[in-house]
């Protein structure tokens, strides 16, 4: 009663899952991923143990098809399960049990597994595949995953309606402060338009939790520094660095204030 895409980035550095469903907090049940290992989605009558088991098999060197085979061999409820797996090298596998609620099925290709059950029809997974294949491979994985999810939703999605959505992306050292591999972990647990809300959250995630690229950095000269300090003081802060910390823009302003992200500068100037 869910549709999802599991994928690896074209550069082989990231793995992730995007999922939506007429089910409360689908992100708590379906996705799992580990950088340098792979990613998995377990759904339908979800066997949440598949997440740890699949990643363990992959970490031990099994390919996605072999890991999936092992999951199914060990599970008497496999006819009710649906699962997608992508391994370290981007090999993909998907399974739809014979007892999953129709329409149910999946598609795989190099670097992706797409699957869904209780869907409006096959056009849902087909639209997701077309969106994935039609997106720029150099686009961040989370954006490609979200585009595929949105395409599936626009094609009918879960035939019961909408309730929740989630996206999980991992990359080595991509977590907060570089201390884990979780690049993106966003969940919309109960919402009338969960994919729209997930899109909004992903935009905020980019602003607050993604470091500025060099082309986004505006050099701070003495005149701009004075402007920034005056802004912070007028807002009741000790200095501009205090304002940055209060607003959680540390990833978007240099610690020595030699540059500021153009989006943050626009916010300071009332243009953001």
Residue, then its C-alpha position, 0 to 999 in steps of 0.5 A: x500500500x506504498x510506492x518507493x524508489x531505491x537508488x544509487x547516485x550516478x557517481x556511486x557515492x550516495x544511496x537512498x530511498x524515497x517513499x510515499x503511502x496512505x499509511x501513518x509515518x511510512x518513513x519509520x517502516x520502509x527505508x534503510x541505507x548505509x553508505x558504501x553498502x546499499x539501500x533497501x525498501x520493505x513494504x506491503x505487509x512490511x517485514x521491517x527485519x528485512x532492513x537490517x538483514x538486507x544491509x547485513x547481507x550486502x555488507x558481507x558482499x552479497x549482490x542485491x539479487x542474492x541478498x533478496x533471495x536470502x531474505x525471501x528464502x528465510x521468510x514464510x510470509x514472502x507472498x505478502x512482502x514487497x521489497x527493493x534493494x540496491x547494492x554497492x555497485x548499483x545492481x538492483x533487485x525487486x520482489x512483489x509477492x503474489x498476495x500483495x494488493x493489486x495493482x502491485x509490481x516493480x521495475x529495475x534498471x542500472x542503479x534503481x529499483x522501483x516498486x509499489x502496491x495498492x496502486x492506481x495502476x502500472x502507470x505509477x511505477x512507469x512514471x517514476x521510472x521515466x522521471x528517474x531516467x529523464x533526470x540529470x545524473x549529476x543532480x543530487x540524489x535526493x532531488x532525483x528521488x523526490x522527482x520520481x516520487x512526485x511523478x508516481x504521485x501525479x500518476x495516481x500513486x496509492x489508490x487509497x489516497x495520501x498521508x505520508x512520505x519520506x526520503x533517506x540519502x546516505x553518503x560517506x561523511x555527509x552527516x551533520x558536522x561530517x560525523x555520520x553518513x546521513x545526508x538527508x533524513x526527512x519524514x512527513x508523517x501525516x499530511x494531506x499533501x505529503x510530497x509537497x510538504x517533503x519538497x518544502x522540507x528538502x528546500x529548508x534542508x538544503x538551506x540549513x544543513x548543506x554547506x555552501x558551494x563556492x559559487x554561492x559564497x559572497x566575499x565579505x569586505x569591510x563595507x559588507x562586514x559593517x552592514x552585517x554587524x549593524x543588522x545583527x546589532x539592530x536585531x538585538x544580537x551581540x554581533x553577526x556571528x551570534x545571529x548566525x548561530x541563533x538562526x542556524x546558518x552555520x553551514x552558510x556563513x564562514x566562521x571567520x566571516x570572510x564569506x556569506x552565502x548569497x541566500x543568507x545575504x538576501x535574507x539579511x537584506x529582506x530579499x529572501 
